[in-house]
Amino acid sequence: MGRLRVKPNYEELRNARILENQARFASLGLQNILGELRTKPEKRKHNKVDYSSAPLRRSNRLKGDSAPSSKKGDDGIKERLNQEALVQRSNRLRVGVCCHSCMEKKFCDEEDCKRCGDLDMGQPCLGMTDCSICHSSNGFLCRECLKNRYGEELVEVRANKEWICPHCTEEKGINPYWFCNRLLCLKKRNIARTVNTFKARKMGYKSVAHMLMDQLQGAVKGGDDKLFG
């Protein structure tokens, strides 16, 4: 017959080991030390401060106190500069002439221009062209747009009292291939937007108007309905 295996009582072994350890700690004097380590430290007490009787602090701005004299002077200078800027902007909007092509309202750089120099609205702007037929805003072109978009010089145009703007040139049938190449005017004619002035010159043309004139003549001769791609 085989031997019967007796399962050990683990609970009794555990209790025996606990008692054995406690006896060992007591002989070494560690029991008291462990007890002191296990005790929770006392909580620190915070003394509450009563601020009800303390005076309230307020900024000088809320008190209504006046600012230092130096700051007052700076504010006065800034206010005067702002007023001068507003006056200049108002004069620019009131006196400046808007270019029909770039649609920018500006003063010209001409020395003898009484409109831009003396702010005399009754005088014409020497920095803009003036059509001899319509004398309207359609014929107002600045120096840059006149040269880049049409290949003409402002000095020569101002000296020519019979100069005609592109709008009137087209309406009068003076040159059917010469017309205003302003973006909004091109849209009214159902013509696609053209290339810029730099590309036109790179292609060998004097201006955008000369490029359009050449393309229009070629399209008419070739019978193409789509004048510009």
PyMOL commands that set and color helices and strands:
alter all, ss='L'
color gray80, all
select helices_A, chain A and resi 10-28+31-38+60-63+69-95+114-117+137-139+143-150+154-159+166-171+183-188+197-202+208-222
alter helices_A, ss='H'
color red, helices_A
select strands_A, chain A and resi 97-98+105-106
alter strands_A, ss='S'
color yellow, strands_A
deselect
rebuild
show_as cartoon
